[in-house]
Amino acid sequence: MACDAATIVEQNPHASRNPDAPTYGDHRPIYMTARQDRVVGTSGAELNLRAEPGDGVRRRETTLSLGSDYKALLYEYVSSDSSHVLIRTPETEVIDGIHPMPQEGAEGRPECGARNYRAPYRRTTVKRAGKGVYHFSFRIPDRHRHLKGYFPWDPFITVEDP
């Protein structure tokens, strides 16, 4: 999930500060995507993808500002597929990684440095083809960790045989 958090905050200046009562709003600033060879049609607030039973799916959240102004953090996931026949209940994983970072080099040419990071994602497995509604809730804090609000998002995800 990638969201235009700045637009969501601007459109909802008095968003809920209660995680049990998130603020419903416009879902157009929220996007889902997958590898190009897996997307059916176009990606957006809904996602249709090609997958087979047993394929792994990783979900992570980011903002269009890449977290410089706001972050989007998923805190709840519920599926209308209560028997989880389409996709297994996601599990949270945290990985260590390295971000390449430009640094000033000799003669003003950029060099490549690095910065370590830890990043969460949700891992799940496709169980069968079909369509499901997923209910995500996320919070948006600003760069100073001040909460801007809680928001829901209910995308359809369609899994289609390749």
C-alpha positions as CSV (number, residue, x, y, z in Angstrom):
1,M,0.0,0.0,0.0
2,A,1.3,3.4,-1.0
3,C,-0.7,6.4,0.2
4,D,-0.6,10.1,-0.4
5,A,-0.6,10.8,3.3
6,A,-0.3,14.5,2.9
7,T,-3.6,14.6,0.9
8,I,-5.3,12.3,3.4
9,V,-4.3,14.6,6.3
10,E,-5.3,17.8,4.4
11,Q,-8.7,16.3,3.6
12,N,-9.3,15.2,7.2
13,P,-7.9,17.9,9.5
14,H,-10.1,16.6,12.4
15,A,-9.5,12.9,11.8
16,S,-10.3,10.4,14.6
17,R,-7.7,9.9,17.3
18,N,-9.5,6.7,18.3
19,P,-8.2,3.5,16.7
20,D,-11.6,1.8,17.3
21,A,-13.4,4.5,15.3
22,P,-11.2,5.5,12.3
23,T,-12.2,8.3,9.9
24,Y,-13.7,7.1,6.6
25,G,-12.7,9.2,3.6
26,D,-11.7,9.3,0.0
27,H,-9.7,6.2,-1.0
28,R,-8.4,7.7,-4.2
29,P,-5.1,8.7,-2.5
30,I,-4.4,5.0,-1.6
31,Y,-2.7,2.7,-4.1
32,M,-1.8,-1.0,-4.3
33,T,0.5,-2.5,-6.9
34,A,2.5,-5.6,-7.6
35,R,5.1,-6.8,-10.1
36,Q,3.9,-5.7,-13.5
37,D,3.7,-9.3,-14.8
38,R,1.3,-10.1,-11.9
39,V,-1.1,-7.1,-12.2
40,V,-4.3,-7.7,-14.2
41,G,-5.4,-4.4,-15.7
42,T,-4.2,-1.4,-13.7
43,S,-3.3,-1.0,-10.1
44,G,-5.0,1.5,-7.8
45,A,-7.1,1.3,-4.7
46,E,-8.2,-2.2,-5.7
47,L,-5.8,-4.9,-6.9
48,N,-6.3,-7.7,-9.4
49,L,-3.3,-10.0,-9.6
50,R,-2.3,-13.3,-11.1
51,A,-1.2,-15.9,-8.6
52,E,-1.3,-19.6,-7.9
53,P,-2.1,-21.4,-4.7
54,G,1.1,-21.4,-2.6
55,D,2.4,-18.1,-4.0
56,G,3.6,-15.8,-1.3
57,V,2.3,-12.2,-1.0
58,R,4.1,-9.5,0.9
59,R,2.4,-6.3,1.9
60,R,4.1,-3.2,3.2
61,E,3.0,0.3,3.6
62,T,4.7,3.5,2.4
63,T,3.8,7.1,1.7
64,L,4.4,9.1,-1.5
65,S,6.7,11.4,0.6
66,L,8.7,8.3,1.6
67,G,8.1,9.1,5.2
68,S,9.7,12.5,5.2
69,D,6.5,14.3,6.2
70,Y,4.2,11.5,7.2
71,K,4.2,7.7,7.7
72,A,1.4,5.2,7.2
73,L,1.4,2.4,9.7
74,L,-1.0,-0.6,9.4
75,Y,-2.3,-1.6,12.8
76,E,-5.3,-3.9,12.0
77,Y,-6.3,-6.4,9.3
78,V,-9.6,-8.2,9.0
79,S,-10.8,-10.2,6.1
80,S,-14.4,-10.7,4.9
81,D,-13.1,-14.1,4.0
82,S,-13.5,-15.4,7.6
83,S,-12.5,-18.9,6.7
84,H,-9.4,-17.6,5.0
85,V,-9.9,-19.8,1.9
86,L,-8.5,-17.2,-0.5
87,I,-5.4,-15.9,1.4
88,R,-4.0,-17.1,4.7
89,T,-4.1,-14.6,7.6
90,P,-1.0,-12.3,7.3
91,E,1.9,-12.6,9.7
92,T,4.2,-9.6,10.5
93,E,7.8,-10.0,9.7
94,V,10.6,-7.5,10.4
95,I,13.7,-7.5,8.2
96,D,17.1,-5.7,8.3
97,G,18.2,-4.0,5.2
98,I,20.5,-1.4,3.7
99,H,19.4,1.8,1.9
100,P,21.9,3.2,-0.6
101,M,22.5,6.9,0.2
102,P,24.3,9.4,-2.1
103,Q,27.4,11.0,-0.6
104,E,29.6,13.7,-1.9
105,G,32.6,12.1,-3.7
106,A,35.7,13.2,-5.3
107,E,35.4,16.1,-7.8
108,G,31.8,16.6,-6.7
109,R,30.7,13.2,-8.2
110,P,28.2,11.4,-6.1
111,E,29.4,8.3,-4.3
112,C,27.2,5.6,-2.9
113,G,27.0,5.2,0.9
114,A,24.5,3.2,2.9
115,R,22.3,3.4,5.9
116,N,20.9,0.4,7.8
117,Y,17.2,0.1,8.5
118,R,14.6,-2.3,10.0
119,A,11.3,-2.6,8.1
120,P,8.1,-4.5,8.8
121,Y,5.9,-6.2,6.2
122,R,3.0,-8.6,6.2
123,R,3.5,-12.1,4.7
124,T,0.7,-14.3,3.5
125,T,0.1,-17.2,1.1
126,V,-2.5,-17.5,-1.7
127,K,-4.7,-20.5,-1.0
128,R,-7.0,-20.3,-4.1
129,A,-8.2,-18.0,-6.9
130,G,-11.1,-15.7,-6.1
131,K,-12.1,-12.3,-4.8
132,G,-12.1,-11.0,-1.3
133,V,-12.6,-7.8,0.7
134,Y,-9.9,-6.9,3.1
135,H,-10.3,-4.3,5.9
136,F,-7.1,-2.6,6.8
137,S,-6.8,0.2,9.4
138,F,-3.8,2.5,9.4
139,R,-2.6,5.5,11.4
140,I,-0.7,8.5,10.1
141,P,1.9,10.2,12.3
142,D,3.9,13.2,11.1
143,R,7.7,13.4,11.1
144,H,7.6,14.5,14.8
145,R,5.5,11.3,15.7
146,H,2.4,13.4,16.3
147,L,-0.7,11.4,15.4
148,K,-2.7,12.9,12.6
149,G,-5.5,10.3,12.6
150,Y,-6.7,6.7,12.2
151,F,-8.2,5.7,8.9
152,P,-9.8,2.5,7.4
153,W,-9.3,1.1,3.9
154,D,-11.4,-1.7,2.5
155,P,-9.8,-2.9,-0.8
156,F,-11.0,-5.7,-3.0
157,I,-8.2,-8.1,-4.0
158,T,-8.8,-10.5,-6.8
159,V,-6.6,-13.5,-7.3
160,E,-6.7,-14.9,-10.8
161,D,-5.0,-18.1,-12.1
162,P,-2.0,-17.2,-14.4
